[in-house]
Amino acid sequence: MQTQSSYRLLVVRLGAMGDILHALPALTALRRQHPSWTIDWVIEPAWAPLLSARSQPGTADTTQPRSSEQPLVDHLHLAAAKAWGKQPLAPRTAAALAALRRTLRAGCYDAVLDFQGAVRSAALGWLAGTRRRIGESHPREFAARWLFTERVSTRGVHVIEQDLELAAAVAGDDLQPISPLLPIDPAAEAWCDTLLASCPPPLASRLSPLASGPSPVCLLNPGAGWGAKRWPLDRYASVAATLASRGFCVLVNAGPSEEAMAETIRAGSGGAARPVTCTLAQLIALTRRVALLIAGDTGPLHLACALGRPVVGIYGPTDPARNGPYGTRFRVLRSPFSQRNHARRAEPESGLLTITPDQVLAAVDEVLAPAAPHPEPVP
C-alpha cells in the first residue's frame, strides 16, 4: 500500500503509562519509515509528558518542528476521557467533547490508528470523521471492533509486537521494534542532576567494577495498579539494605498516593533507601540515569525498558510473556504457581509471595553481569 508524503495519521492511546510506552516502539518505527508524515496523538493529560516536554503540548503550534522535547508526534490532542466518564451528562463534558470533535475534524486525517482497543478510544477515533480507522480484530473491548473499518489480526505474543503489527497495517510496512524516543525536558534534567549530586560516594572496597565513578543508582518502584501485583514492602526494604551495603544509591519512587509505601521501605531498610517524589518528566530524567530498576508489572518498569535500562521484574498475576520487560537487559521472577488474573484484589497474589529477597538479589547479579542475556521468565 502506498501513501503520500503528506499523509496525516491520528493515533489514539489515552493511557495508561505502560500501555503508551508499549506503543512507542511501533510509533518510532513508523516515524523512521515515514519522516514526512504528520502524526498526531490523542492522550489523557496526565500522560502527555511521555510524548512532549513542551509546557502546553495540547496547544502546541503544529508548524513547530519536532525536537528533543517532542521527538515523535507533531501535535497532541488532550482528552480527559476518565473525567468525562465520571460526569457524562455534565454540560462541561459535552462542551469538551464538541471542542475535541471540531479539532479532530479540522485535522483532516487520512487514517486513525487505535492502539487501545476500547470503546472509548474507538469512539474518539470515530469523532475524527476519518473513513479509515484501524484496530485489532479482537480488541480488549470486543464492541470497539464495530467502530473500526479495518481489523488487523495480530499474532505477536507481547503487546509491543502486537502494536507493531497494527502500525504496519497503515502503509503495509515491514516494521521492526526500535528503541523509542522519549522527550527530554531540560528542567527535569537539571532537577535530576541536583538530586543525584546528593547521593553518597561509592564504596570502592565493595563495588570494584563500578567504583570508578559515582555511586550507581538503583531505583525501586513498589507501587502497582492493584495490590495483587505488589511485592511486600518489607522485602523491598531487605533488598534495599543489601544493595546499599554493596555501594548502590538506592532510591524509592513514590508515585501519587504511594508516599507511605516509600517511607515504610526507608524505615525498614534502616534509612538505606531514600524516597523520591517526582513528576512524570522528572521520572523520565531519573530513569535515564539509573543502573538498575526493580519493580513489578507497572509503568516505571516499562519506562526503564523503553530507555534501555537493566530491570528486574517481580511478577505475579500478570503474564510477563505479554506484558513483561522487552528490549533491554532483564530478569523476570515469577512463581510457576502464579495464574494470569487481572482481578483487582488488594492482597499480593500467593505466587508472588513465594519470591524471596535472595532471589531478587541473585537476579540483580545476573542482569548486571557483563553481556547478560535476555533470559526467559523462570520460577
C-alpha positions in Angstrom: 0.0 0.0 0.0 1.4 3.4 -1.0 0.9 6.6 1.0 1.8 10.1 0.1 4.5 12.1 1.9 1.7 14.4 3.2 -0.1 11.6 4.9 -1.9 12.6 8.1 -2.2 9.9 10.8 -4.1 10.2 14.1 -3.0 7.8 16.9 -5.4 7.1 19.8 -4.0 5.6 23.0 -5.3 7.5 26.0 -3.4 5.7 28.8 -2.1 4.2 30.9 1.6 4.7 31.3 2.8 1.2 30.5 0.4 0.9 27.6 1.6 4.1 26.0 5.2 3.0 26.4 4.3 -0.3 24.7 3.0 1.6 21.7 6.1 3.8 21.3 8.4 1.3 19.6 5.8 0.9 16.9 5.3 4.6 16.5 9.1 5.2 16.5 9.5 2.6 13.7 6.6 4.2 11.8 8.2 7.7 12.2 11.5 6.4 10.9 9.9 4.8 7.9 7.8 7.9 7.1 9.6 11.0 8.5 7.5 13.4 6.4 4.1 12.2 7.7 2.1 14.3 10.1 1.4 12.1 13.2 -0.8 13.4 15.9 -1.9 11.6 19.1 -5.0 11.7 21.4 -3.9 11.2 25.0 -5.0 11.8 28.6 -3.4 14.9 30.0 -1.6 13.0 32.8 0.4 11.1 30.3 1.3 13.9 27.9 4.9 14.1 29.2 5.6 10.7 27.7 5.3 12.4 24.3 6.1 16.1 24.9 8.2 18.2 27.3 6.7 21.4 26.0 4.8 23.4 28.6 1.4 23.2 26.8 1.5 20.2 24.5 -2.2 20.4 23.8 -1.9 23.8 22.3 1.5 23.5 20.7 1.9 25.1 17.3 1.6 22.2 14.8 4.0 24.0 12.4 6.8 23.9 15.1 9.3 21.3 14.0 9.8 18.2 16.1 12.7 18.3 18.5 14.2 16.5 21.5 11.4 18.0 23.6 8.8 16.4 21.3 10.5 13.9 19.1 7.8 11.7 17.7 4.5 13.5 17.3 3.5 16.7 15.6 0.6 17.6 17.9 -1.1 16.3 21.0 -4.9 16.3 21.5 -5.6 16.2 25.2 -8.7 14.2 26.1 -9.7 13.9 29.7 -11.7 10.8 29.0 -11.7 9.4 32.6 -13.1 12.7 34.0 -15.7 12.8 31.2 -16.8 9.3 32.0 -17.5 10.2 35.6 -19.8 13.1 34.5 -21.0 12.0 31.1 -24.1 14.3 31.2 -22.4 17.4 32.6 -22.5 20.4 30.3 -18.7 20.8 30.5 -18.3 17.3 29.3 -20.5 17.9 26.3 -18.7 21.1 25.6 -15.2 19.5 25.8 -16.3 16.7 23.5 -17.7 19.1 21.0 -14.5 21.1 21.0 -12.4 18.0 20.6 -14.6 16.8 17.7 -14.1 20.1 15.9 -10.3 20.0 16.5 -10.0 16.4 15.3 -12.1 17.0 12.2 -10.0 20.1 11.3 -7.0 17.7 11.2 -8.3 16.1 8.0 -6.7 12.8 8.9 -6.2 10.1 6.3 -6.3 7.3 9.0 -6.9 6.6 12.7 -4.7 4.1 14.4 -6.2 2.8 17.6 -3.6 1.2 19.9 -6.1 0.9 22.8 -8.9 -1.3 21.6 -11.5 0.2 23.9 -15.0 1.5 23.1 -13.9 4.9 24.5 -10.8 5.2 22.3 -12.6 3.8 19.2 -15.4 6.4 19.7 -12.8 9.2 19.8 -11.3 7.9 16.6 -14.8 7.9 15.1 -15.3 11.5 16.2 -12.4 12.5 13.9 -14.7 11.8 10.9 -12.0 9.7 9.2 -13.1 6.9 6.9 -10.1 4.7 7.6 -10.0 3.5 11.2 -7.6 0.7 12.1 -7.7 -1.5 15.1 -7.3 -5.1 16.3 -9.8 -7.7 15.1 -10.0 -8.9 18.7 -9.6 -5.7 20.8 -9.6 -5.5 24.5 -13.3 -4.5 24.5 -14.9 -6.5 21.7 -17.6 -3.9 20.9 -14.8 -1.5 19.8 -14.2 -3.5 16.7 -17.5 -2.3 15.2 -16.1 1.2 15.0 -13.0 0.1 13.1 -13.2 0.0 9.3 -10.0 -2.2 9.2 -9.5 -5.0 11.6 -6.0 -6.4 12.0 -5.4 -10.0 13.2 -2.3 -9.8 15.3 -0.1 -12.8 16.1 2.5 -11.4 18.4 2.7 -12.6 21.9 4.0 -9.4 23.6 1.9 -6.2 23.4 4.8 -4.4 21.7 4.8 -7.0 18.9 1.0 -6.6 18.5 1.3 -2.9 18.3 4.0 -3.2 15.6 1.6 -5.3 13.5 -1.1 -2.7 13.9 1.2 0.1 12.9 2.5 -1.9 9.9 -1.1 -2.0 8.5 -1.2 1.7 7.9 1.1 1.6 4.9 2.0 -2.1 4.5 5.4 -1.6 6.0 7.7 -4.4 7.4 8.3 -2.7 10.8 10.8 -3.9 13.4 10.9 -2.8 17.0 13.0 0.3 17.6 14.0 1.8 20.9 11.5 4.6 21.4 12.3 8.2 21.5 11.2 9.9 24.7 11.1 13.7 25.3 14.0 15.4 27.0 12.8 18.1 29.5 15.7 20.5 30.3 14.1 21.5 33.7 13.6 17.9 34.7 17.2 17.0 33.7 18.5 19.8 35.9 16.4 18.6 38.8 17.8 15.1 38.4 21.4 16.4 38.3 20.8 18.1 41.7 19.1 15.0 43.1 21.9 12.6 42.2 24.6 15.0 43.3 23.4 14.3 46.9 24.0 10.5 46.5 26.7 9.2 48.8 30.1 8.4 47.2 30.7 4.7 46.1 32.1 2.1 48.4 35.1 1.2 46.4 36.1 -1.8 48.5 32.7 -3.4 47.9 31.9 -2.5 44.3 35.2 -2.7 42.5 33.7 -3.0 38.9 31.6 0.1 39.4 33.6 2.1 41.9 35.5 4.3 39.5 32.6 6.8 39.1 29.6 8.0 41.2 27.5 5.5 43.1 25.4 3.5 40.8 21.7 4.2 41.3 19.1 1.5 41.9 15.5 2.7 41.6 12.8 0.7 43.4 9.2 1.0 42.4 7.0 -0.8 45.0 3.6 0.5 43.7 1.4 -1.1 41.1 -2.0 -0.8 39.6 -3.6 -3.0 42.3 -2.5 -4.9 45.4 -2.2 -8.4 43.8 0.8 -7.1 41.8 2.7 -5.6 44.7 5.6 -7.5 46.3 5.7 -7.0 50.1 7.3 -3.8 51.3 9.5 -5.5 53.9 11.1 -7.5 51.1 11.9 -4.4 49.1 13.4 -2.9 52.3 15.6 -6.0 52.7 16.8 -5.8 49.1 17.5 -2.0 49.5 19.6 -2.5 52.6 21.8 -5.2 50.9 22.2 -3.1 47.7 23.2 -0.1 49.8 25.8 -2.2 51.6 27.2 -3.0 48.1 27.6 0.6 47.3 24.4 1.5 45.4 22.5 4.7 45.9 19.0 3.2 46.5 16.0 5.4 45.6 12.3 4.6 46.0 9.9 6.1 43.5 6.9 7.4 45.5 4.2 7.8 42.9 0.8 9.5 43.6 -0.6 8.2 47.0 2.5 6.0 47.4 4.5 8.1 49.8 3.6 5.9 52.8 4.9 2.8 50.9 8.2 4.6 50.2 8.5 5.7 53.8 7.9 2.1 55.0 10.8 0.9 52.8 13.0 3.7 54.1 12.3 2.8 57.7 12.6 -1.0 57.1 16.0 -0.6 55.4 17.4 1.5 58.2 17.5 4.6 56.1 19.4 2.9 53.3 16.6 3.6 50.8 15.6 7.2 50.0 12.1 8.1 48.9 11.8 10.3 45.8 8.6 12.1 44.8 8.8 13.4 41.3 6.7 14.4 38.2 6.5 12.2 35.2 9.0 14.3 33.4 11.4 14.1 36.3 10.9 10.3 36.5 11.9 10.0 32.8 15.1 12.0 33.5 15.9 10.0 36.6 15.3 6.6 34.9 17.7 7.6 32.1 20.5 7.6 34.7 19.8 4.5 36.8 22.0 1.4 36.7 19.0 -0.8 37.6 15.3 -0.7 38.3 13.4 -3.3 40.4 9.7 -3.3 40.2 6.6 -5.3 39.5 4.4 -5.1 36.4 4.0 -1.3 36.4 4.6 1.8 34.3 8.0 2.7 35.7 9.4 -0.8 34.8 8.2 -0.3 31.2 9.7 3.2 31.2 13.1 1.7 32.2 12.8 -0.8 29.3 12.0 2.0 26.9 15.1 3.8 28.0 17.3 0.7 27.7 18.0 0.4 31.4 18.5 -3.0 33.1 15.5 -4.2 35.1 14.5 -7.0 37.5 10.7 -7.7 37.2 8.8 -9.3 40.1 5.7 -10.7 38.5 2.6 -12.4 40.0 -0.9 -12.4 38.4 0.1 -10.9 35.1 1.9 -12.7 32.2 5.4 -11.5 31.5 5.3 -13.1 28.1 2.6 -10.5 27.2 3.4 -7.6 29.5 7.0 -8.2 30.7 10.3 -6.4 30.1 11.2 -6.0 26.4 14.2 -4.6 24.5 16.7 -4.3 27.4 18.7 -6.5 29.8 16.3 -8.0 32.2 15.5 -10.8 34.6 11.9 -11.8 35.4 11.0 -13.6 38.6 7.6 -15.4 38.6 6.3 -18.4 40.5 5.2 -21.4 38.5 2.1 -21.4 40.7 1.0 -17.9 39.6 -2.0 -17.8 37.4 -2.9 -15.0 35.0 -5.6 -13.0 36.7 -6.5 -9.3 36.3 -8.9 -9.2 39.3 -8.2 -6.1 41.3 -7.5 -7.8 44.6 -5.9 -5.8 47.4 -3.6 -8.6 48.8 -0.5 -9.8 47.0 -1.1 -12.8 44.8 0.0 -16.1 46.5 2.6 -17.0 43.9 4.2 -13.5 44.3 4.7 -14.2 48.0 7.0 -17.2 47.2 9.6 -14.8 45.7 12.3 -14.0 48.2 14.8 -11.1 48.6 17.7 -13.5 48.0 16.2 -14.5 44.6 15.8 -10.8 43.7 19.4 -10.1 44.7 20.6 -13.1 42.6 18.6 -11.7 39.6 20.4 -8.3 40.2 23.7 -10.0 39.9 22.7 -11.8 36.7 21.3 -8.8 35.0 24.3 -6.6 35.8 26.8 -9.2 34.8 28.8 -8.4 31.6 26.9 -9.3 28.4 23.9 -10.5 30.4 21.4 -12.4 28.1 17.7 -11.7 27.9 16.5 -14.9 29.7 13.1 -16.3 29.7 11.0 -15.9 32.9 11.9 -18.6 35.5 10.4 -19.7 38.8 
